[in-house]
Amino acid sequence: MEITTIKDVKVKIGGACKSHRKSNDLSREDLAEVLDVSSTTIQNIENGKNATLDNVLKVANHFGLLQSIANQIDKVTVDKNDITLY
């Protein structure tokens, strides 16, 4: 079983944000303006640095990913004995 860390997930989210932003021909500043956040916030998300859940979900919603995230959460059945946060 492969272990996924929080850092791994933050980097994947950042890569997805950057990829979607570029494929939509948006600068960091453009995306930040649309989402009413700073361009530094977008930069931090893309670099896998700390970001609020609200800001990550704003990006996901903007690129039409929010429903997919919700669907994946709904699919997960968690055995409480297997939960590891770190």
C-alpha distance (Angstrom), angle and dihedral (degrees) to the residues before:
residue distance angle dihedral
M1 . . .
E2 3.79 . .
I3 3.78 116.0 .
T4 3.79 116.0 -133.8
T5 3.78 117.7 -161.1
I6 3.78 129.3 -155.1
K7 3.80 87.7 -111.3
D8 3.83 90.1 55.0
V9 3.79 90.8 53.8
K10 3.81 93.4 46.0
V11 3.81 89.9 52.4
K12 3.83 91.3 48.8
I13 3.80 91.3 49.3
G14 3.79 89.6 48.7
G15 3.78 92.1 50.4
A16 3.79 91.6 49.0
C17 3.81 91.2 49.4
K18 3.79 92.3 50.5
S19 3.79 93.3 45.2
H20 3.81 93.7 49.8
R21 3.80 91.8 44.2
K22 3.79 92.6 52.1
S23 3.81 94.4 43.4
N24 3.81 87.3 54.4
D25 3.82 89.5 50.2
L26 3.81 93.2 -119.3
S27 3.78 127.7 146.0
R28 3.79 118.8 -139.7
E29 3.78 87.0 -106.4
D30 3.82 92.1 52.7
L31 3.80 92.7 50.8
A32 3.79 92.1 44.4
E33 3.79 91.3 52.7
V34 3.81 93.3 49.5
L35 3.81 91.1 49.4
D36 3.82 94.8 41.2
V37 3.81 93.3 -122.5
S38 3.79 132.1 113.9
S39 3.79 122.9 -88.6
T40 3.83 85.7 -121.4
T41 3.80 87.9 61.7
I42 3.81 90.3 54.4
Q43 3.80 90.3 46.2
N44 3.81 91.1 51.0
I45 3.81 92.2 49.5
E46 3.81 91.3 48.9
N47 3.80 91.6 48.5
G48 3.81 93.1 50.7
K49 3.77 92.9 -112.3
N50 3.78 125.7 140.9
A51 3.78 114.8 -60.7
T52 3.75 132.1 163.9
L53 3.76 118.5 -101.4
D54 3.81 88.4 -122.1
N55 3.81 91.5 58.5
V56 3.80 93.6 45.9
L57 3.81 89.7 50.2
K58 3.82 90.9 47.9
V59 3.81 88.4 57.4
A60 3.82 91.8 45.2
N61 3.79 91.1 49.6
H62 3.79 92.6 48.1
F63 3.79 91.4 55.5
G64 3.82 94.4 43.3
L65 3.80 95.5 -107.9
L66 3.80 100.0 117.5
Q67 3.81 95.5 90.1
S68 3.82 91.4 48.9
I69 3.80 90.2 52.6
A70 3.81 91.4 48.7
N71 3.82 90.5 48.2
Q72 3.81 92.1 51.7
I73 3.80 91.1 50.3
D74 3.80 89.5 50.8
K75 3.83 90.4 53.0
V76 3.78 94.4 54.0
T77 3.77 117.9 99.6
V78 3.76 109.0 -169.3
D79 3.78 125.6 -155.1
K80 3.79 101.4 -149.9
N81 3.79 90.6 -141.5
D82 3.80 90.5 62.1
I83 3.82 97.4 52.9
T84 3.81 114.1 120.8
L85 3.77 119.6 170.1
Y86 3.81 96.9 -174.1
